[in-house]
């Protein structure tokens, strides 16, 4: 009887853990200028998918009134990915500027939200 209860509990625990939903991998970039959020800055990320076949990706967003640009990387970092992805993040204070004002390399941890600040 105890073996049956223990087996049922183990099966229940296994099913419960295998049904957990993975969080999306999100990169949130905050851009500030003179102590205020910067509206309309262009943020570009450039990276490579973490699992084979390694394929490059480039994404671009414009900051909102809060100075935030958000990138959802769920299409590039899939379950089974190892650790996350390293991306180059460049910020253009003027969205149609031909060259960036700054660039940083950021490690985006898989299935978590990574936050990065760029202050000018």
N, C-alpha and C positions, 0 to 999 in steps of 0.2 A: 504494500500500500504506500509506504513512504517513498519507494523508488518511483512509483507511478506519479506521485505528487511532485517529486523532484524533477522528473522528466518533463512534466507538463509546465512547470515553472521555467525550466531551461528553454523549452520551445517558445513559450510566451515572451521571454526576454530576448531571444534571437529575432523573433518576428517584429517586436517593438523597435529594436535597434536597426533592423534592415529597412524599415519604412521611414526613417528619418529623412526629411528633405534637406538637401544641401542649400546653404545660403548662396546668393549670387555673389560674385566677386565684383566689388565696386571700388572705383578710385574717385575720390572727391578732392578737387583742387580749389583752394581759396586764393583769390588774387586781391591784394590790397594795395592802394596807392595813397600816399600821404595820410595813412591811418584810417582810410575809408575804403569800403568795398569798391572794387573797380568793375563797373558795368561795361559790357561790350568788349572785353579782352578775349583774344583768341587763344585757346589752349589746345595744343596738338600733342598726342601721345603716339609713340612709334615703338613697337615691340615685336616679339616673335612668340608664337604659341609654344607652350612648355613641353608638349609631347609630340613625338614624330607623327606625321611629317611636319617638321618645323616650318611654319609658314608665317611670313611677316604680316603685320597689320598696322594700319595708321587710322587714327580716329581724331576728329576735330570737334570741339564744342566752343560756344561763346558763353562767357560768364553772364549770369543773371543779375538782378538788382542787388543780390546779397554777395556778389563777387564769386559765386560758386559755378563750377563746371563739373558735371558728374558723368562718369563713364562706367557703363555696365559691361563687364568683360565676360559675361556668361557664355557668349558664343565662342570665346577664345580659350578660356580656362574651364575645362570640363571635369566632371568627377573622374578621379583616377590620376589627375594631374599632380605632379610632384611639386609641392611647396608653393608655387605661384609663378609670377613672370616679372622680369625686369624690363622696364620701359623707360625710354627717354621722353621727358616731358618738357616741351618748350612753350613759353608764354610770350605772346605778342600783345603789348598794351594797346596798340591800335590794330584792329582786326584785319586790315588789309595791308599791314606793313610787310615788306618783303623779307625782313630778317627778324629773328626773335630777340627779345630783350634779355631773356635768360633761358638757360636749359639746365635740367637736373636729371640724373638717373635715379629712378625710384623702384624699389622692390615692392610689388603688389602681392600680398599674401593671398593664397587661394581661399575662396569662400568666406572672406572677411571684407570689411570696409577699411580701406586705407585712406588716410587724410594727409594732404600735403599743403603747406602754405607757401605762397610766393608774395613777399612784401617788398614794395618799392618805396 
